[in-house]
Amino acid sequence: MVYLRVDELLKERQKSNYWLIKQMEGSRSNVKKIIRNETVSIEFRTIDKLCKIFDCEIGDLFVKE
């Protein structure tokens, strides 16, 4: 299974969920689902936006368990 590491990236960068919601400029509930790994799909543009926000590579967003 593949998981998003958004919550870990927030902790590593000492940023809050609220900060990410503001950065994403999207639905609060959708961003919270991404943070909690409750999303079942993710759009490429969302992945791209997360990479820009966290200044990271695509591989940094995901972990395979």
All heavy atoms as a GROMACS GRO file, in nm:
protein
  548
    1MET      N    1   0.084  -0.118   0.000
    1MET     CA    2   0.000   0.000   0.000
    1MET      C    3   0.089   0.125   0.000
    1MET      O    4   0.193   0.128   0.064
    1MET     CB    5  -0.090  -0.003   0.122
    1MET     CG    6  -0.192   0.108   0.126
    1MET     SD    7  -0.317   0.096   0.002
    1MET     CE    8  -0.450   0.029   0.094
    2VAL      N    9   0.046   0.227  -0.069
    2VAL     CA   10   0.119   0.354  -0.078
    2VAL      C   11   0.045   0.458   0.008
    2VAL      O   12  -0.077   0.468   0.002
    2VAL     CB   13   0.128   0.403  -0.223
    2VAL    CG1   14   0.193   0.538  -0.231
    2VAL    CG2   15   0.203   0.302  -0.308
    3TYR      N   16   0.120   0.532   0.085
    3TYR     CA   17   0.063   0.634   0.173
    3TYR      C   18   0.129   0.769   0.148
    3TYR      O   19   0.246   0.776   0.112
    3TYR     CB   20   0.085   0.597   0.320
    3TYR     CG   21   0.017   0.469   0.360
    3TYR    CD1   22   0.086   0.349   0.362
    3TYR    CD2   23  -0.117   0.470   0.395
    3TYR    CE1   24   0.023   0.231   0.398
    3TYR    CE2   25  -0.181   0.352   0.431
    3TYR     CZ   26  -0.111   0.233   0.432
    3TYR     OH   27  -0.173   0.117   0.466
    4LEU      N   28   0.054   0.874   0.174
    4LEU     CA   29   0.107   1.010   0.169
    4LEU      C   30   0.180   1.041   0.300
    4LEU      O   31   0.136   0.998   0.407
    4LEU     CB   32  -0.005   1.111   0.150
    4LEU     CG   33  -0.064   1.120   0.011
    4LEU    CD1   34  -0.193   1.201   0.014
    4LEU    CD2   35   0.034   1.182  -0.085
    5ARG      N   36   0.286   1.117   0.292
    5ARG     CA   37   0.365   1.156   0.409
    5ARG      C   38   0.339   1.301   0.450
    5ARG      O   39   0.422   1.363   0.514
    5ARG     CB   40   0.514   1.141   0.379
    5ARG     CG   41   0.562   1.002   0.354
    5ARG     CD   42   0.714   0.997   0.340
    5ARG     NE   43   0.777   1.049   0.461
    5ARG     CZ   44   0.854   1.159   0.464
    5ARG    NH1   45   0.876   1.229   0.356
    5ARG    NH2   46   0.908   1.200   0.576
    6VAL      N   47   0.225   1.356   0.414
    6VAL     CA   48   0.199   1.498   0.437
    6VAL      C   49   0.206   1.532   0.585
    6VAL      O   50   0.268   1.632   0.624
    6VAL     CB   51   0.064   1.539   0.376
    6VAL    CG1   52   0.028   1.682   0.412
    6VAL    CG2   53   0.066   1.521   0.224
    7ASP      N   54   0.147   1.450   0.670
    7ASP     CA   55   0.151   1.476   0.814
    7ASP      C   56   0.295   1.479   0.865
    7ASP      O   57   0.333   1.566   0.942
    7ASP     CB   58   0.068   1.372   0.890
    7ASP     CG   59   0.050   1.408   1.036
    7ASP    OD1   60   0.019   1.526   1.064
    7ASP    OD2   61   0.068   1.320   1.122
    8GLU      N   62   0.377   1.386   0.818
    8GLU     CA   63   0.518   1.381   0.858
    8GLU      C   64   0.593   1.505   0.808
    8GLU      O   65   0.675   1.561   0.881
    8GLU     CB   66   0.585   1.256   0.802
    8GLU     CG   67   0.535   1.128   0.863
    8GLU     CD   68   0.595   1.007   0.795
    8GLU    OE1   69   0.713   1.013   0.755
    8GLU    OE2   70   0.524   0.906   0.781
    9LEU      N   71   0.566   1.545   0.685
    9LEU     CA   72   0.632   1.664   0.630
    9LEU      C   73   0.594   1.790   0.709
    9LEU      O   74   0.678   1.876   0.732
    9LEU     CB   75   0.598   1.680   0.482
    9LEU     CG   76   0.657   1.574   0.390
    9LEU    CD1   77   0.596   1.585   0.250
    9LEU    CD2   78   0.807   1.585   0.384
   10LEU      N   79   0.468   1.798   0.750
   10LEU     CA   80   0.426   1.912   0.832
   10LEU      C   81   0.505   1.915   0.964
   10LEU      O   82   0.552   2.020   1.006
   10LEU     CB   83   0.276   1.905   0.861
   10LEU     CG   84   0.184   1.943   0.747
   10LEU    CD1   85   0.040   1.908   0.781
   10LEU    CD2   86   0.196   2.090   0.713
   11LYS      N   87   0.517   1.800   1.026
   11LYS     CA   88   0.590   1.792   1.153
   11LYS      C   89   0.738   1.825   1.134
   11LYS      O   90   0.796   1.899   1.215
   11LYS     CB   91   0.574   1.654   1.216
   11LYS     CG   92   0.434   1.630   1.269
   11LYS     CD   93   0.417   1.490   1.321
   11LYS     CE   94   0.272   1.468   1.364
   11LYS     NZ   95   0.243   1.329   1.396
   12GLU      N   96   0.798   1.771   1.028
   12GLU     CA   97   0.940   1.797   1.000
   12GLU      C   98   0.966   1.946   0.979
   12GLU      O   99   1.071   1.998   1.019
   12GLU     CB  100   0.985   1.722   0.876
   12GLU     CG  101   0.999   1.573   0.895
   12GLU     CD  102   1.026   1.499   0.764
   12GLU    OE1  103   1.052   1.565   0.661
   12GLU    OE2  104   1.020   1.375   0.765
   13ARG      N  105   0.873   2.014   0.918
   13ARG     CA  106   0.890   2.156   0.887
   13ARG      C  107   0.826   2.246   0.992
   13ARG      O  108   0.822   2.368   0.978
   13ARG     CB  109   0.833   2.186   0.749
   13ARG     CG  110   0.924   2.128   0.640
   13ARG     CD  111   0.853   2.113   0.509
   13ARG     NE  112   0.941   2.075   0.400
   13ARG     CZ  113   0.987   1.953   0.379
   13ARG    NH1  114   0.958   1.856   0.462
   13ARG    NH2  115   1.064   1.926   0.275
   14GLN      N  116   0.774   2.185   1.096
   14GLN     CA  117   0.711   2.256   1.207
   14GLN      C  118   0.601   2.351   1.158
   14GLN      O  119   0.595   2.468   1.197
   14GLN     CB  120   0.815   2.330   1.290
   14GLN     CG  121   0.916   2.237   1.352
   14GLN     CD  122   1.021   2.309   1.434
   14GLN    OE1  123   1.035   2.430   1.429
   14GLN    NE2  124   1.097   2.232   1.510
   15LYS      N  125   0.515   2.298   1.074
   15LYS     CA  126   0.402   2.373   1.020
   15LYS      C  127   0.274   2.308   1.068
   15LYS      O  128   0.267   2.189   1.097
   15LYS     CB  129   0.404   2.373   0.866
   15LYS     CG  130   0.528   2.436   0.807
   15LYS     CD  131   0.531   2.584   0.830
   15LYS     CE  132   0.650   2.648   0.762
   15LYS     NZ  133   0.658   2.790   0.784
   16SER      N  134   0.168   2.387   1.073
   16SER     CA  135   0.039   2.337   1.122
   16SER      C  136  -0.052   2.293   1.006
   16SER      O  137  -0.028   2.328   0.890
   16SER     CB  138  -0.033   2.447   1.200
   16SER     OG  139  -0.072   2.552   1.112
   17ASN      N  140  -0.155   2.218   1.042
   17ASN     CA  141  -0.256   2.179   0.944
   17ASN      C  142  -0.319   2.304   0.884
   17ASN      O  143  -0.345   2.309   0.764
   17ASN     CB  144  -0.362   2.092   1.007
   17ASN     CG  145  -0.311   1.958   1.051
   17ASN    OD1  146  -0.194   1.925   1.033
   17ASN    ND2  147  -0.398   1.878   1.110
   18TYR      N  148  -0.346   2.402   0.969
   18TYR     CA  149  -0.407   2.527   0.923
   18TYR      C  150  -0.319   2.595   0.818
   18TYR      O  151  -0.368   2.646   0.718
   18TYR     CB  152  -0.429   2.620   1.043
   18TYR     CG  153  -0.488   2.753   1.007
   18TYR    CD1  154  -0.623   2.764   0.974
   18TYR    CD2  155  -0.410   2.867   1.003
   18TYR    CE1  156  -0.678   2.887   0.940
   18TYR    CE2  157  -0.463   2.990   0.968
   18TYR     CZ  158  -0.597   2.999   0.938
   18TYR     OH  159  -0.651   3.120   0.902
   19TRP      N  160  -0.187   2.594   0.840
   19TRP     CA  161  -0.094   2.653   0.743
   19TRP      C  162  -0.110   2.586   0.607
   19TRP      O  163  -0.116   2.653   0.505
   19TRP     CB  164   0.050   2.637   0.795
   19TRP     CG  165   0.154   2.680   0.698
   19TRP    CD1  166   0.199   2.809   0.677
   19TRP    CD2  167   0.226   2.598   0.605
   19TRP    NE1  168   0.295   2.809   0.578
   19TRP    CE2  169   0.312   2.680   0.532
   19TRP    CE3  170   0.225   2.461   0.579
   19TRP    CZ2  171   0.398   2.631   0.433
   19TRP    CZ3  172   0.309   2.412   0.481
   19TRP    CH2  173   0.394   2.497   0.409
   20LEU      N  174  -0.116   2.453   0.607
   20LEU     CA  175  -0.128   2.381   0.480
   20LEU      C  176  -0.263   2.409   0.414
   20LEU      O  177  -0.269   2.427   0.292
   20LEU     CB  178  -0.111   2.230   0.501
   20LEU     CG  179  -0.117   2.147   0.373
   20LEU    CD1  180  -0.008   2.191   0.275
   20LEU    CD2  181  -0.107   2.000   0.403
   21ILE      N  182  -0.368   2.416   0.490
   21ILE     CA  183  -0.499   2.448   0.434
   21ILE      C  184  -0.494   2.582   0.363
   21ILE      O  185  -0.544   2.598   0.252
   21ILE     CB  186  -0.608   2.446   0.544
   21ILE    CG1  187  -0.632   2.301   0.592
   21ILE    CG2  188  -0.738   2.509   0.495
   21ILE    CD1  189  -0.713   2.290   0.719
   22LYS      N  190  -0.430   2.680   0.424
   22LYS     CA  191  -0.416   2.812   0.362
   22LYS      C  192  -0.330   2.806   0.236
   22LYS      O  193  -0.360   2.871   0.136
   22LYS     CB  194  -0.355   2.913   0.460
   22LYS     CG  195  -0.449   2.954   0.571
   22LYS     CD  196  -0.566   3.028   0.512
   22LYS     CE  197  -0.654   3.084   0.620
   22LYS     NZ  198  -0.778   3.139   0.566
   23GLN      N  199  -0.222   2.729   0.240
   23GLN     CA  200  -0.133   2.716   0.124
   23GLN      C  201  -0.202   2.647   0.007
   23GLN      O  202  -0.181   2.683  -0.108
   23GLN     CB  203  -0.007   2.636   0.161
   23GLN     CG  204   0.078   2.698   0.267
   23GLN     CD  205   0.131   2.834   0.229
   23GLN    OE1  206   0.186   2.852   0.122
   23GLN    NE2  207   0.112   2.930   0.317
   24MET      N  208  -0.284   2.547   0.037
   24MET     CA  209  -0.352   2.470  -0.067
   24MET      C  210  -0.466   2.547  -0.132
   24MET      O  211  -0.505   2.517  -0.243
   24MET     CB  212  -0.406   2.338  -0.011
   24MET     CG  213  -0.298   2.239   0.030
   24MET     SD  214  -0.205   2.173  -0.108
   24MET     CE  215  -0.328   2.073  -0.189
   25GLU      N  216  -0.521   2.646  -0.062
   25GLU     CA  217  -0.630   2.728  -0.113
   25GLU      C  218  -0.745   2.642  -0.165
   25GLU      O  219  -0.806   2.672  -0.267
   25GLU     CB  220  -0.580   2.820  -0.225
   25GLU     CG  221  -0.472   2.915  -0.182
   25GLU     CD  222  -0.413   2.992  -0.297
   25GLU    OE1  223  -0.429   2.952  -0.414
   25GLU    OE2  224  -0.348   3.093  -0.270
   26GLY      N  225  -0.773   2.534  -0.096
   26GLY     CA  226  -0.880   2.445  -0.139
   26GLY      C  227  -0.976   2.417  -0.027
   26GLY      O  228  -0.979   2.486   0.074
   27SER      N  229  -1.052   2.315  -0.047
   27SER     CA  230  -1.150   2.273   0.051
   27SER      C  231  -1.080   2.225   0.178
   27SER      O  232  -0.990   2.141   0.174
   27SER     CB  233  -1.235   2.160  -0.008
   27SER     OG  234  -1.302   2.090   0.092
   28ARG      N  235  -1.125   2.278   0.290
   28ARG     CA  236  -1.067   2.240   0.419
   28ARG      C  237  -1.081   2.090   0.443
   28ARG      O  238  -0.988   2.025   0.486
   28ARG     CB  239  -1.138   2.320   0.529
   28ARG     CG  240  -1.090   2.292   0.666
   28ARG     CD  241  -1.163   2.378   0.765
   28ARG     NE  242  -1.130   2.337   0.900
   28ARG     CZ  243  -1.179   2.392   1.007
   28ARG    NH1  244  -1.264   2.490   0.997
   28ARG    NH2  245  -1.143   2.350   1.125
   29SER      N  246  -1.198   2.036   0.411
   29SER     CA  247  -1.221   1.893   0.435
   29SER      C  248  -1.132   1.807   0.344
   29SER      O  249  -1.082   1.703   0.388
   29SER     CB  250  -1.368   1.857   0.416
   29SER     OG  251  -1.409   1.881   0.284
   30ASN      N  252  -1.110   1.849   0.220
   30ASN     CA  253  -1.023   1.772   0.130
   30ASN      C  254  -0.879   1.773   0.176
   30ASN      O  255  -0.810   1.671   0.170
   30ASN     CB  256  -1.033   1.823  -0.014
   30ASN     CG  257  -1.163   1.787  -0.079
   30ASN    OD1  258  -1.234   1.697  -0.036
   30ASN    ND2  259  -1.196   1.858  -0.185
   31VAL      N  260  -0.831   1.888   0.222
   31VAL     CA  261  -0.693   1.898   0.270
   31VAL      C  262  -0.676   1.813   0.396
   31VAL      O  263  -0.576   1.744   0.413
   31VAL     CB  264  -0.652   2.044   0.294
   31VAL    CG1  265  -0.513   2.053   0.354
   31VAL    CG2  266  -0.659   2.124   0.164
   32LYS      N  267  -0.776   1.815   0.484
   32LYS     CA  268  -0.768   1.732   0.605
   32LYS      C  269  -0.763   1.584   0.570
   32LYS      O  270  -0.692   1.508   0.634
   32LYS     CB  271  -0.886   1.761   0.698
   32LYS     CG  272  -0.870   1.889   0.774
   32LYS     CD  273  -0.980   1.903   0.876
   32LYS     CE  274  -0.953   2.023   0.964
   32LYS     NZ  275  -1.051   2.033   1.073
   33LYS      N  276  -0.836   1.543   0.466
   33LYS     CA  277  -0.831   1.403   0.423
   33LYS      C  278  -0.693   1.368   0.372
   33LYS      O  279  -0.643   1.258   0.396
   33LYS     CB  280  -0.935   1.378   0.313
   33LYS     CG  281  -1.076   1.369   0.365
   33LYS     CD  282  -1.173   1.342   0.252
   33LYS     CE  283  -1.315   1.340   0.305
   33LYS     NZ  284  -1.414   1.317   0.199
   34ILE      N  285  -0.630   1.461   0.303
   34ILE     CA  286  -0.493   1.437   0.254
   34ILE      C  287  -0.398   1.423   0.373
   34ILE      O  288  -0.315   1.333   0.377
   34ILE     CB  289  -0.448   1.551   0.160
   34ILE    CG1  290  -0.526   1.544   0.028
   34ILE    CG2  291  -0.298   1.546   0.135
   34ILE    CD1  292  -0.507   1.663  -0.062
   35ILE      N  293  -0.410   1.511   0.470
   35ILE     CA  294  -0.323   1.508   0.588
   35ILE      C  295  -0.340   1.377   0.665
   35ILE      O  296  -0.244   1.317   0.710
   35ILE     CB  297  -0.350   1.629   0.680
   35ILE    CG1  298  -0.310   1.758   0.610
   35ILE    CG2  299  -0.278   1.614   0.814
   35ILE    CD1  300  -0.359   1.884   0.680
   36ARG      N  301  -0.465   1.332   0.678
   36ARG     CA  302  -0.495   1.211   0.756
   36ARG      C  303  -0.482   1.081   0.675
   36ARG      O  304  -0.510   0.974   0.727
   36ARG     CB  305  -0.637   1.219   0.810
   36ARG     CG  306  -0.658   1.330   0.910
   36ARG     CD  307  -0.801   1.330   0.957
   36ARG     NE  308  -0.828   1.444   1.042
   36ARG     CZ  309  -0.944   1.505   1.050
   36ARG    NH1  310  -1.046   1.464   0.978
   36ARG    NH2  311  -0.960   1.607   1.130
   37ASN      N  312  -0.444   1.093   0.550
   37ASN     CA  313  -0.432   0.977   0.462
   37ASN      C  314  -0.566   0.907   0.443
   37ASN      O  315  -0.574   0.785   0.436
   37ASN     CB  316  -0.329   0.877   0.514
   37ASN     CG  317  -0.207   0.874   0.428
   37ASN    OD1  318  -0.217   0.868   0.306
   37ASN    ND2  319  -0.093   0.878   0.491
   38GLU      N  320  -0.672   0.982   0.437
   38GLU     CA  321  -0.806   0.927   0.419
   38GLU      C  322  -0.855   0.942   0.275
   38GLU      O  323  -0.966   0.902   0.244
   38GLU     CB  324  -0.904   0.997   0.513
   38GLU     CG  325  -0.875   0.972   0.660
   38GLU     CD  326  -0.962   1.053   0.753
   38GLU    OE1  327  -1.034   1.143   0.706
   38GLU    OE2  328  -0.957   1.026   0.874
   39THR      N  329  -0.774   0.995   0.188
   39THR     CA  330  -0.812   1.013   0.049
   39THR      C  331  -0.786   0.882  -0.027
   39THR      O  332  -0.691   0.811   0.002
   39THR     CB  333  -0.737   1.131  -0.015
   39THR    OG1  334  -0.787   1.153  -0.144
   39THR    CG2  335  -0.588   1.109  -0.019
   40VAL      N  336  -0.872   0.852  -0.122
   40VAL     CA  337  -0.855   0.729  -0.200
   40VAL      C  338  -0.792   0.756  -0.335
   40VAL      O  339  -0.749   0.665  -0.405
   40VAL     CB  340  -0.989   0.654  -0.219
   40VAL    CG1  341  -1.038   0.601  -0.085
   40VAL    CG2  342  -1.093   0.741  -0.284
   41SER      N  343  -0.786   0.883  -0.375
   41SER     CA  344  -0.720   0.922  -0.500
   41SER      C  345  -0.668   1.064  -0.484
   41SER      O  346  -0.713   1.139  -0.398
   41SER     CB  347  -0.815   0.912  -0.618
   41SER     OG  348  -0.920   1.006  -0.605
   42ILE      N  349  -0.572   1.099  -0.569
   42ILE     CA  350  -0.516   1.233  -0.565
   42ILE      C  351  -0.481   1.275  -0.707
   42ILE      O  352  -0.428   1.195  -0.784
   42ILE     CB  353  -0.393   1.239  -0.470
   42ILE    CG1  354  -0.347   1.382  -0.450
   42ILE    CG2  355  -0.282   1.148  -0.514
   42ILE    CD1  356  -0.253   1.401  -0.333
   43GLU      N  357  -0.513   1.397  -0.741
   43GLU     CA  358  -0.487   1.448  -0.875
   43GLU      C  359  -0.340   1.489  -0.889
   43GLU      O  360  -0.276   1.529  -0.793
   43GLU     CB  361  -0.576   1.569  -0.904
   43GLU     CG  362  -0.723   1.535  -0.909
   43GLU     CD  363  -0.810   1.655  -0.941
   43GLU    OE1  364  -0.758   1.769  -0.951
   43GLU    OE2  365  -0.931   1.635  -0.956
   44PHE      N  366  -0.290   1.479  -1.013
   44PHE     CA  367  -0.152   1.519  -1.039
   44PHE      C  368  -0.127   1.664  -1.002
   44PHE      O  369  -0.022   1.698  -0.949
   44PHE     CB  370  -0.116   1.496  -1.187
   44PHE     CG  371  -0.101   1.353  -1.223
   44PHE    CD1  372  -0.180   1.295  -1.320
   44PHE    CD2  373  -0.005   1.273  -1.161
   44PHE    CE1  374  -0.166   1.162  -1.354
   44PHE    CE2  375   0.010   1.140  -1.194
   44PHE     CZ  376  -0.070   1.084  -1.291
   45ARG      N  377  -0.224   1.751  -1.026
   45ARG     CA  378  -0.204   1.892  -0.992
   45ARG      C  379  -0.193   1.911  -0.841
   45ARG      O  380  -0.124   2.001  -0.794
   45ARG     CB  381  -0.311   1.980  -1.054
   45ARG     CG  382  -0.449   1.957  -1.002
   45ARG     CD  383  -0.548   2.050  -1.065
   45ARG     NE  384  -0.682   1.997  -1.046
   45ARG     CZ  385  -0.785   2.034  -1.117
   45ARG    NH1  386  -0.772   2.122  -1.212
   45ARG    NH2  387  -0.903   1.982  -1.094
   46THR      N  388  -0.261   1.826  -0.763
   46THR     CA  389  -0.250   1.834  -0.617
   46THR      C  390  -0.112   1.787  -0.574
   46THR      O  391  -0.050   1.848  -0.486
   46THR     CB  392  -0.360   1.748  -0.551
   46THR    OG1  393  -0.488   1.794  -0.596
   46THR    CG2  394  -0.352   1.758  -0.400
   47ILE      N  395  -0.063   1.681  -0.635
   47ILE     CA  396   0.073   1.633  -0.605
   47ILE      C  397   0.175   1.742  -0.638
   47ILE      O  398   0.265   1.771  -0.559
   47ILE     CB  399   0.104   1.504  -0.683
   47ILE    CG1  400   0.015   1.390  -0.634
   47ILE    CG2  401   0.252   1.467  -0.669
   47ILE    CD1  402   0.020   1.266  -0.719
   48ASP      N  403   0.158   1.804  -0.754
   48ASP     CA  404   0.248   1.911  -0.795
   48ASP      C  405   0.245   2.027  -0.697
   48ASP      O  406   0.350   2.081  -0.658
   48ASP     CB  407   0.211   1.959  -0.936
   48ASP     CG  408   0.308   2.061  -0.990
   48ASP    OD1  409   0.429   2.030  -0.994
   48ASP    OD2  410   0.264   2.170  -1.029
   49LYS      N  411   0.126   2.064  -0.653
   49LYS     CA  412   0.111   2.174  -0.558
   49LYS      C  413   0.178   2.140  -0.424
   49LYS      O  414   0.246   2.224  -0.365
   49LYS     CB  415  -0.037   2.206  -0.538
   49LYS     CG  416  -0.063   2.337  -0.471
   49LYS     CD  417  -0.209   2.374  -0.481
   49LYS     CE  418  -0.228   2.520  -0.452
   49LYS     NZ  419  -0.365   2.563  -0.474
   50LEU      N  420   0.160   2.018  -0.377
   50LEU     CA  421   0.223   1.976  -0.251
   50LEU      C  422   0.375   1.979  -0.263
   50LEU      O  423   0.443   2.022  -0.170
   50LEU     CB  424   0.176   1.835  -0.212
   50LEU     CG  425   0.033   1.826  -0.159
   50LEU    CD1  426  -0.011   1.680  -0.154
   50LEU    CD2  427   0.021   1.891  -0.023
   51CYS      N  428   0.427   1.936  -0.377
   51CYS     CA  429   0.573   1.941  -0.399
   51CYS      C  430   0.624   2.085  -0.393
   51CYS      O  431   0.730   2.111  -0.336
   51CYS     CB  432   0.609   1.878  -0.533
   51CYS     SG  433   0.598   1.699  -0.534
   52LYS      N  434   0.549   2.177  -0.451
   52LYS     CA  435   0.591   2.318  -0.448
   52LYS      C  436   0.582   2.375  -0.308
   52LYS      O  437   0.672   2.446  -0.263
   52LYS     CB  438   0.505   2.399  -0.545
   52LYS     CG  439   0.537   2.370  -0.690
   52LYS     CD  440   0.447   2.444  -0.784
   52LYS     CE  441   0.480   2.405  -0.929
   52LYS     NZ  442   0.384   2.457  -1.023
   53ILE      N  443   0.475   2.344  -0.238
   53ILE     CA  444   0.456   2.395  -0.101
   53ILE      C  445   0.566   2.346  -0.009
   53ILE      O  446   0.622   2.423   0.070
   53ILE     CB  447   0.317   2.355  -0.047
   53ILE    CG1  448   0.208   2.433  -0.121
   53ILE    CG2  449   0.308   2.378   0.103
   53ILE    CD1  450   0.068   2.384  -0.095
   54PHE      N  451   0.597   2.216  -0.017
   54PHE     CA  452   0.698   2.157   0.072
   54PHE      C  453   0.839   2.164   0.014
   54PHE      O  454   0.934   2.121   0.078
   54PHE     CB  455   0.662   2.012   0.102
   54PHE     CG  456   0.547   1.996   0.197
   54PHE    CD1  457   0.427   1.941   0.154
   54PHE    CD2  458   0.557   2.035   0.329
   54PHE    CE1  459   0.320   1.926   0.240
   54PHE    CE2  460   0.451   2.022   0.416
   54PHE     CZ  461   0.332   1.966   0.372
   55ASP      N  462   0.851   2.217  -0.108
   55ASP     CA  463   0.981   2.225  -0.176
   55ASP      C  464   1.050   2.088  -0.172
   55ASP      O  465   1.160   2.073  -0.119
   55ASP     CB  466   1.069   2.332  -0.112
   55ASP     CG  467   1.195   2.358  -0.194
   55ASP    OD1  468   1.192   2.339  -0.317
   55ASP    OD2  469   1.297   2.395  -0.134
   56CYS      N  470   0.978   1.988  -0.226
   56CYS     CA  471   1.030   1.852  -0.224
   56CYS      C  472   1.004   1.782  -0.357
   56CYS      O  473   0.936   1.836  -0.444
   56CYS     CB  474   0.965   1.774  -0.110
   56CYS     SG  475   0.789   1.740  -0.132
   57GLU      N  476   1.058   1.664  -0.370
   57GLU     CA  477   1.036   1.581  -0.488
   57GLU      C  478   0.914   1.494  -0.466
   57GLU      O  479   0.873   1.470  -0.351
   57GLU     CB  480   1.159   1.493  -0.513
   57GLU     CG  481   1.286   1.570  -0.540
   57GLU     CD  482   1.278   1.647  -0.671
   57GLU    OE1  483   1.223   1.595  -0.769
   57GLU    OE2  484   1.329   1.761  -0.676
   58ILE      N  485   0.860   1.441  -0.574
   58ILE     CA  486   0.740   1.355  -0.564
   58ILE      C  487   0.764   1.238  -0.470
   58ILE      O  488   0.678   1.204  -0.388
   58ILE     CB  489   0.699   1.305  -0.704
   58ILE    CG1  490   0.649   1.420  -0.789
   58ILE    CG2  491   0.592   1.196  -0.695
   58ILE    CD1  492   0.626   1.386  -0.934
   59GLY      N  493   0.880   1.177  -0.479
   59GLY     CA  494   0.912   1.063  -0.393
   59GLY      C  495   0.911   1.095  -0.245
   59GLY      O  496   0.894   1.005  -0.162
   60ASP      N  497   0.928   1.222  -0.210
   60ASP     CA  498   0.927   1.262  -0.069
   60ASP      C  499   0.785   1.263  -0.012
   60ASP      O  500   0.767   1.261   0.109
   60ASP     CB  501   0.988   1.401  -0.053
   60ASP     CG  502   1.134   1.405  -0.094
   60ASP    OD1  503   1.203   1.303  -0.078
   60ASP    OD2  504   1.178   1.511  -0.143
   61LEU      N  505   0.685   1.267  -0.099
   61LEU     CA  506   0.545   1.273  -0.055
   61LEU      C  507   0.487   1.137  -0.022
   61LEU      O  508   0.387   1.128   0.048
   61LEU     CB  509   0.457   1.336  -0.164
   61LEU     CG  510   0.475   1.484  -0.190
   61LEU    CD1  511   0.386   1.525  -0.307
   61LEU    CD2  512   0.442   1.566  -0.068
   62PHE      N  513   0.549   1.031  -0.073
   62PHE     CA  514   0.490   0.898  -0.062
   62PHE      C  515   0.582   0.801   0.009
   62PHE      O  516   0.703   0.813   0.004
   62PHE     CB  517   0.458   0.842  -0.202
   62PHE     CG  518   0.357   0.924  -0.278
   62PHE    CD1  519   0.399   1.020  -0.366
   62PHE    CD2  520   0.222   0.901  -0.258
   62PHE    CE1  521   0.306   1.096  -0.438
   62PHE    CE2  522   0.128   0.976  -0.329
   62PHE     CZ  523   0.171   1.073  -0.418
   63VAL      N  524   0.519   0.702   0.072
   63VAL     CA  525   0.592   0.591   0.133
   63VAL      C  526   0.513   0.464   0.101
   63VAL      O  527   0.391   0.466   0.096
   63VAL     CB  528   0.611   0.609   0.285
   63VAL    CG1  529   0.481   0.608   0.360
   63VAL    CG2  530   0.705   0.506   0.341
   64LYS      N  531   0.585   0.357   0.074
   64LYS     CA  532   0.520   0.230   0.045
   64LYS      C  533   0.539   0.137   0.164
   64LYS      O  534   0.651   0.115   0.208
   64LYS     CB  535   0.578   0.166  -0.080
   64LYS     CG  536   0.508   0.039  -0.118
   64LYS     CD  537   0.562  -0.016  -0.247
   64LYS     CE  538   0.490  -0.146  -0.278
   64LYS     NZ  539   0.540  -0.208  -0.400
   65GLU      N  540   0.428   0.086   0.214
   65GLU     CA  541   0.435  -0.006   0.329
   65GLU      C  542   0.378  -0.139   0.293
   65GLU      O  543   0.297  -0.155   0.210
   65GLU     CB  544   0.359   0.052   0.447
   65GLU     CG  545   0.426   0.173   0.506
   65GLU     CD  546   0.356   0.224   0.629
   65GLU    OE1  547   0.257   0.164   0.674
   65GLU    OE2  548   0.400   0.325   0.681
   0.00000   0.00000   0.00000
